[in-house]
Amino acid sequence: MNVTKKMAAVLATATLALGLTACGDGSETETVTETAPATTVTTDKDANTTARDNDKDDDKDDASESSAAAASSDEAPSITIDGKQVSGTFTPVHCTLDTDDGQQELNIDAGDKSDKAERDELEVEITDPEGTPRLTGLSVERANDKEFELTDAQENAATVTKDGSTWTITGEGHYDDDESTAIPFDVKVSCPA
């Protein structure tokens, strides 16, 4: 090794040591770990394969781990709001089993997730689906219509049951930001195994 390379190595080592000393106070060590969001790969009727990012909020500080369980179906969910069947195109249905903050979470997304201006979407989040399932998110969005959603209290009061591969969620919600009127709803959606 020649003198120039030795000097460069010594100088780089000294600079690195000085930088670490200046940045650290020696009191605590913090380790930050980030996990990439879950990605679901599905095949539709035309045998086109698509991948989509399931991370709903890039600003969340919590990391989620993805399990390998993901499935899709072309069977449309049944959605009833205020006693009336909701019409729309809520296919395909994508079901993804993830782990969020150490708890299993089933994410059900129904409808075309492309960047089309007009689309119908159903989004459901169920925590602890294999144990005591509880609703932690539900919204129904129709093209050119108001969004039906739930408050935290309405999510906690909702009933979640499973019969085979079909999930039934019942309770009360509201349209957009009008929380003053509680409206009954019933959603039945299948997640193939």
LINRA-V316782 format. One line per field, one symbol per residue. psi: psi as a letter, one per 20 degrees, with the letter a starting at -180 (. if undefined). A space follows every 50 residues. Layout:
# LINRA-V316782
psi: ???
This chain:
# LINRA-V316782
psi: prhghgggggggggggggghghhqjjgqpppppqpqqqpppqpahjkppq pqpjohniiqiqqqqprioqrrqjoqqppppkjpppqrnlqrpppporpp kjqqpppppprojrkqhoqpppppppqlhidnqqpjppqppqpkrqpprq rghhghiqppqpodjppppqbqarpcjnihoppqrpppppoq.
